[in-house]
Amino acid sequence: MSIRHGLLALLERGPRYGSQLRTEFESRTGSTWPLNVGQVYTTLARLERDGLVAPGGEDSAGHTLYAITDEGRAELRAWYERPVDRANPPRDELAIKLAMAVGAPGVDIRAVIQSQRHATIKAMQDYTRLKATALAAVESGQSRERDDVAWLLVLEQLIFQTEAEARWLDHCEARLVRLARPAEGTAAAGATEADAEADAGGDCAGPAPATTARARTARTRRG
């Protein structure tokens, strides 16, 4: 998540102070990625260091305002035009968890998948309910349309993301089942071969136990 560029986008609408930027950022994204004030001011300090924002005086309450510079506007335009880089994807805890669970002693990876699938579907249902509320607010015209449309887009991204995650979990489970079948087939084939060798009797391993028992019974009767 680019807090840096998110703050620049808000400052393009006019000078803001730190707490105001945090409130507007969370309003625009539905608090999906909450910020703390310290994080905001740290980012503002870096933007000021890089010449992308500059102090813009104070408001009537004495809050220090920050304003975007021409360099900041150029950086913001470049960010809008530049595709998001997927060459170094962010760490995904679920993918890491499943990767570590494969072959881990005492871990039922299918149970891990099923537990996550339940949580993912619940999250998708929650996002869908929130989307219905946001959509109703936008269509009724009784809302701050800019923020509600932005929140609607974020919610739809979250819905698509959870739908994809649910499909991926289904794929992982199916993959594990397919990979387990050859191993089970090999074990079954080994057991069949052992039974066949035992039934064949005597060349190297001697008669099978059942054959020996029948021979002893026959000798007893003849005696």
N, C-alpha and C positions, 0 to 999 in steps of 0.2 A: 504494500500500500504506500503510495506517495503522499505523505503528509505535506511534504515540501510544496508540491505542485497544487495540492488541494488548498493550502493557505494562500498561495499566489492567486488562485482562481477567485477566492473570496475577497482578497484585497483589491482585485481589479474592479470590484463594484464600489470601492471607496475605502478610505482609511478605517481601520478597525484596531481594537486593543485585544490583548490575549484572551481574556475570558469570553469576549464577544465572538472571537474567531472559533473557539472551542464549541460554543453553543450553536453557532451557525453550521459548523462542520457536522456536528452530530444530528442537527435537524435535517440537513440535506441528505444524510445517509441513514436516517432512522436509528441512530446510535448503534449501528451494526459494528462499527469500529470505534469504540469510545476513546477519547483522548483525555489526558490530564493536563492541567494548566502548565505544569513544569515542562511537559513534552512540547507544548505549543511555544512557550517562550524560548526553549532551547533551539527549536527549529527557526524561530524568528531571528535569533542571534546569528545563526549560520547564514540565513538569507541576507541579513544585513552585512555580514562579513563578505559575502560574495557579490555585494552590490545590487542585489535583486529587490531589496526593500530598503526603506530609509525611515527614520523617525519622522512622524507627521504632526508633531505638536501634542497637545492634550485636549481632552474633551472637557465639558463643564464640571465633571465630577473629578477631574484630575487624573484620569487614566491616560497613560502614554499610548499614543496612536502610532500605527505603522502604515506606510503607504507604499504601493508598488512603484518601482522605477521603470524607466524605459527598457533597461536590460531585463528586468523581471517580466515585463510584458512580452518581450521577444522570447524569453525562455518558456513562458506559458504557451505562446503560439506554437513553438517547436514541439512542446510536449503533446499538445492536442493533435498535431500532425504526425507524430512519430508513433508507429505501432508499438504495443507493449512487447518487450523482449521476452521470449519464451525459451531462450537458450539456456538460462539458468533458473529453472522453475523453483519456487519457494518450497521449503521442506513441508511435506505432508505427513502429519503424525499417523494417520491411518495406514498409509502405504508403508511407512517405516515399521509400524506395529506388525502388519501381516508379513512383511519380509523377514522380521526377526522371529515370528512365530513358526515359520516353516521349519519343521524338524526340531523345534525346541522340545526338550524332554518335559513330559507332563502337561503339555499344552494341547488342547483340542482346538485346532485352528478353525474347524467348521463351527464350533460353538462360539468362537470369537466373531466369525463372520455373521452368524445369525443374530448375536447380540447387537452388533453394529447396524445390521440391516433394520432391526426394530427401531433403534434410535434415529436412523436416517429417515425412515418413513414418517416417524412422528414429527421430526423437524420439517419435512416437506409439507405435512398437513398444517403445521403451525404457520409456515410461510404462506401457504395458500389462503388461509383465513385472513392473515394480515393483508395480503394482496387484495382480497375482496373488499376489505374496509378502505384501503387506500384508493382503490378504483372508484368506489362509491363516492368518496370525498372529492375526487377529481371531477367526476361526471356531474356531481350536484352543483359544483361551482362554489361551494361553501367552505373553501379551504385556501391556504396559501399555495396556489397552484404550482409555483416553481418548485417548492420543497416537496410537495406531494408527488409530483411527476418524477422528480429525482428519486424519491423513496420507492416509488413503484418500479422504476428500472432496476434499482438495487435488489428489491424483493424478487423480481422475475429472474435476475441472475442467480440468486440463491436457490430458487426453485429448480432452474435448469441444472445447477450444480448438484443438488441433492438427487435429482432424477438420474443424472449420469453416475453418481456414486452408487446408487442402488443397483443400476445395471452392471456396474463394475464388480460389485460384491457378488451378484449372481454369476457373473463370468468367472470370478475367482473360485467360487464353490464348484462350478462345473469343471473347471480346469483341474482342481484337486481330485475330483472323482475320476476323471479320465486318466490322470497320472497314476492313480492308485490301482486301476484295473490291470495294467501289465504286470505289476508286482504280485497281485493276487493270482493272476493267471499262471505266473511262473511258479508260485508256491504250490498251486493245485497240480500243475504238471509234474513237479518234483515228487509229490505224494503219489500220483498215479504211477510214475515210473518205479518207485520203491515197491508199491504193491505188486506191480508186474514182475519184478525181479524175485520177490518172495514167492509168488505163485509158480514161477518157472522152476524153482527148486534146484538142487544139487550140484550144479557145475562148479560153483565156487563157494557158495555160502551155506551149502547143506540144505536138507529138506525143510520146508516151512513147518511151523509148529503144528498146524492142523494135520498136515500129511503125516508127521511123526506120530501123532496121537492115533490116527486111523491105523497105522502099521502096527502099533503096539496092541491095539484091540484085536486085530486079525490074528497076531501071534498067540494071544491069550486064548482065543477060541480054538485055534488049532491044537494048542497044548491040552 
